[in-house]
């Protein structure tokens, strides 16, 4: 019962925080199906409990970093000139995709001289939509 509960908690943690990468979620059986003795059951239970604690700690650390980056994006939007050339990727705030926020001058060099800064949100991956034509013509 304890092993099943730990496996369920690990699965719920995975489902609630997907798409997190770098955390071990698999629950593998060593040696295939068999009846385990008390010592093996205790080792399995302890290993699952350790993995669950480590996964929760890692998710907590990531959540703190992501919240700090979200706060940075809010400060950038409120004061673009105070955050010149700062770039925050969407992955850093816990979002998928390749968008980013970038504080840069409006109208290039003229905006830099005049102090006209803005935060621009990228539209995502430039080649994801297939809008770019290939440089080399494809054979017909």
C-alpha angles and dihedrals in degrees: 000000000000092000092049090049092050092048090049092049091049090050092048091049090051093047093047096050103035130165092045115136129203098039120110109237103162121111106203130186116228114224096000128269116343142131110273127214123231093265092052091046091051092049091049092048093048092048091051092047090050092049091048092052091047092048092050091048092049092048089050092051091048092048090054092050092046092049090050090052091048089053089050090053090051091050090047091053091047094048114017094168090056091056102045115182094356114149126192120190122219090239089061091062093044099261126128124235134049102281121129142183115234129184107215140146121277111240096011119254094003090055091047091054093044094044095242104152129168139174112242122199111211118231093233133254111003096210099039094091094046092237093139116086116225115257093224115055113244117241113255 
